[in-house]
Amino acid sequence: MGRIKIKKVKERIIYYLTQYPHLRDNDEKLIATIWKDYITQNYGSTTKMSGYYVLGLLADGSLPNPESIRRSRCKIQETTPQLRGVKYNKRKSNDDDIKGDLNTFDDGDE
């Protein structure tokens, strides 16, 4: 994966989901890829960087928030069908099944 110069996290997510489809269904890989790119761009090579240093960057808020990455990925895939992963439709189908089950559930205790 090449080094890119993108400052906004949302733009990075769109770039990676477009260029590397295997990241569309795996938030951990997407987060790791974005962090590696961000660290390389701002702090130099990651090959000689200790895990302790990376954890310090995370603790200090110097890395993009993993929850923000996940939520942004969800929103992007919701509005941009071509960036959805293989598992997206399966997850949505399961969501619809659960919603249907909840709607037909009748608790007679009330």
The 8 nearest C-alpha neighbors of each residue, nearest first, counted from 0:
[[1, 2, 19, 32, 36, 3, 18, 15],
 [0, 2, 3, 36, 4, 18, 15, 32],
 [1, 3, 36, 0, 4, 40, 39, 37],
 [2, 4, 5, 1, 36, 40, 11, 0],
 [5, 3, 6, 2, 40, 11, 36, 37],
 [6, 4, 7, 3, 11, 10, 8, 37],
 [5, 7, 8, 4, 11, 10, 37, 9],
 [8, 6, 10, 9, 5, 11, 12, 63],
 [7, 9, 11, 10, 12, 6, 63, 68],
 [10, 8, 12, 11, 7, 13, 71, 68],
 [9, 11, 13, 12, 7, 8, 14, 5],
 [12, 10, 8, 14, 9, 13, 5, 15],
 [11, 13, 9, 15, 14, 10, 16, 8],
 [14, 12, 10, 16, 11, 15, 17, 9],
 [15, 13, 11, 17, 12, 16, 18, 10],
 [14, 16, 18, 12, 17, 19, 13, 11],
 [15, 17, 13, 19, 20, 14, 23, 18],
 [18, 16, 14, 15, 19, 13, 20, 82],
 [17, 19, 15, 16, 14, 20, 13, 0],
 [20, 18, 15, 16, 21, 17, 22, 23],
 [21, 19, 22, 23, 16, 17, 18, 84],
 [20, 22, 19, 23, 24, 25, 84, 16],
 [23, 21, 25, 20, 29, 24, 19, 16],
 [24, 22, 84, 20, 21, 16, 25, 83],
 [25, 23, 84, 22, 86, 21, 26, 85],
 [24, 26, 22, 27, 28, 23, 29, 21],
 [25, 27, 29, 28, 30, 69, 24, 22],
 [28, 26, 30, 29, 25, 31, 32, 22],
 [27, 29, 31, 30, 26, 25, 32, 22],
 [28, 30, 26, 32, 22, 27, 31, 33],
 [31, 29, 27, 33, 32, 28, 26, 34],
 [30, 32, 28, 34, 29, 33, 35, 27],
 [33, 31, 29, 35, 30, 34, 28, 36],
 [32, 34, 36, 30, 35, 31, 37, 29],
 [33, 35, 37, 31, 36, 32, 38, 30],
 [36, 34, 32, 38, 37, 33, 39, 31],
 [35, 37, 33, 39, 34, 38, 40, 32],
 [36, 38, 34, 40, 35, 39, 33, 41],
 [39, 37, 35, 41, 42, 40, 36, 34],
 [40, 38, 43, 44, 36, 42, 37, 41],
 [39, 41, 37, 38, 36, 42, 43, 4],
 [40, 42, 38, 39, 37, 43, 36, 44],
 [43, 41, 38, 39, 40, 44, 37, 45],
 [44, 42, 39, 41, 40, 45, 38, 48],
 [43, 45, 39, 46, 47, 42, 48, 38],
 [44, 46, 48, 47, 39, 43, 38, 35],
 [47, 45, 44, 48, 49, 43, 39, 35],
 [46, 48, 45, 49, 44, 43, 50, 52],
 [47, 49, 45, 46, 52, 50, 44, 53],
 [50, 48, 51, 52, 47, 53, 45, 46],
 [49, 51, 53, 52, 54, 48, 55, 45],
 [50, 52, 54, 49, 53, 55, 48, 56],
 [53, 51, 55, 49, 50, 54, 56, 48],
 [52, 54, 50, 56, 55, 51, 57, 49],
 [55, 53, 57, 51, 56, 52, 58, 50],
 [54, 56, 52, 58, 53, 57, 59, 51],
 [57, 55, 61, 53, 59, 54, 58, 62],
 [56, 58, 54, 60, 62, 55, 59, 61],
 [57, 59, 55, 60, 56, 54, 61, 62],
 [58, 60, 56, 61, 57, 55, 62, 54],
 [61, 59, 57, 58, 62, 56, 63, 64],
 [60, 62, 56, 59, 57, 63, 58, 55],
 [63, 61, 57, 60, 56, 64, 34, 37],
 [62, 64, 65, 61, 34, 8, 68, 60],
 [63, 65, 67, 66, 62, 68, 60, 57],
 [66, 64, 68, 67, 69, 30, 63, 62],
 [65, 67, 69, 68, 64, 70, 71, 63],
 [68, 66, 70, 64, 65, 69, 71, 63],
 [67, 69, 65, 71, 66, 70, 72, 64],
 [68, 70, 66, 72, 67, 71, 65, 73],
 [71, 69, 73, 67, 72, 68, 66, 74],
 [70, 72, 74, 68, 73, 69, 67, 75],
 [71, 73, 75, 69, 70, 74, 68, 76],
 [74, 72, 70, 76, 71, 75, 77, 69],
 [73, 75, 77, 71, 76, 72, 70, 78],
 [74, 76, 72, 78, 77, 73, 79, 71],
 [77, 75, 79, 83, 73, 78, 74, 82],
 [76, 78, 74, 75, 79, 73, 80, 83],
 [77, 79, 75, 76, 80, 74, 73, 82],
 [78, 80, 76, 81, 75, 82, 77, 83],
 [81, 79, 83, 82, 76, 78, 77, 75],
 [80, 82, 83, 79, 76, 84, 17, 78],
 [83, 81, 80, 76, 79, 16, 17, 84],
 [84, 82, 76, 80, 81, 87, 23, 85],
 [83, 85, 23, 24, 87, 86, 82, 20],
 [84, 86, 87, 83, 88, 24, 89, 23],
 [85, 87, 89, 84, 88, 90, 24, 83],
 [88, 86, 90, 84, 89, 85, 83, 91],
 [89, 87, 91, 90, 86, 92, 85, 84],
 [88, 90, 92, 86, 87, 91, 93, 85],
 [91, 89, 93, 87, 88, 92, 86, 94],
 [92, 90, 94, 88, 93, 89, 87, 95],
 [91, 93, 89, 95, 94, 90, 88, 96],
 [92, 94, 96, 90, 91, 95, 97, 89],
 [95, 93, 91, 97, 92, 96, 98, 90],
 [94, 96, 98, 92, 93, 97, 99, 91],
 [97, 95, 93, 99, 94, 98, 100, 92],
 [96, 98, 100, 94, 99, 95, 101, 93],
 [99, 97, 95, 101, 100, 96, 102, 94],
 [100, 98, 102, 96, 97, 101, 95, 103],
 [99, 101, 97, 103, 98, 102, 96, 104],
 [102, 100, 98, 104, 99, 103, 97, 105],
 [101, 103, 99, 100, 104, 98, 105, 97],
 [104, 102, 100, 101, 105, 99, 98, 106],
 [105, 103, 101, 102, 100, 106, 99, 107],
 [106, 104, 107, 103, 102, 101, 108, 109],
 [105, 107, 108, 104, 109, 103, 101, 102],
 [106, 108, 109, 105, 104, 103, 102, 101],
 [107, 109, 106, 105, 104, 103, 101, 102],
 [108, 107, 106, 105, 104, 103, 102, 101]]
